Amino acid sequence: MLLLAFYVFLAFLLMNFNRPGALRGIRLGLLAAVSGIHSIQQKFTYLQDLKHENQALQKEIFKLKVINQQLGEALLENIRLKRLLGLKDTSRYH
């Protein structure tokens, strides 16, 4: 109810301005308010996008760590197998 009264008052106030430049201040104020709200919305959207990108990058890092660990284990196994082959080559029991 209070909001409706405010809108009626604002409409009455705006109808009584007959001079062309009279609404300029109000228009500039409203434009600044809308621009500020839009700027905040853009920053919020940007932060949400960064959050999603960060989550995707964290998943990628985890996958790469798993692959790196698997490669490290394969390297150690390769070294062990080469040592075993080296022992067989030098063994007297062929």
Sequence and secondary structure as in RCSB ss.txt:
>XXXX:A:sequence
MLLLAFYVFLAFLLMNFNRPGALRGIRLGLLAAVSGIHSIQQKFTYLQDLKHENQALQKEIFKLKVINQQLGEAL
LENIRLKRLLGLKDTSRYH
>XXXX:A:secstr
 HHHHHHHHHHHHHHT  STTTTHHHHHHHHHHHHHHHHHHHHHHHHHHHHHHHHHHHHHHHHHHHHHHHHHHHH
HHHHHHHHHHHHHHH S  
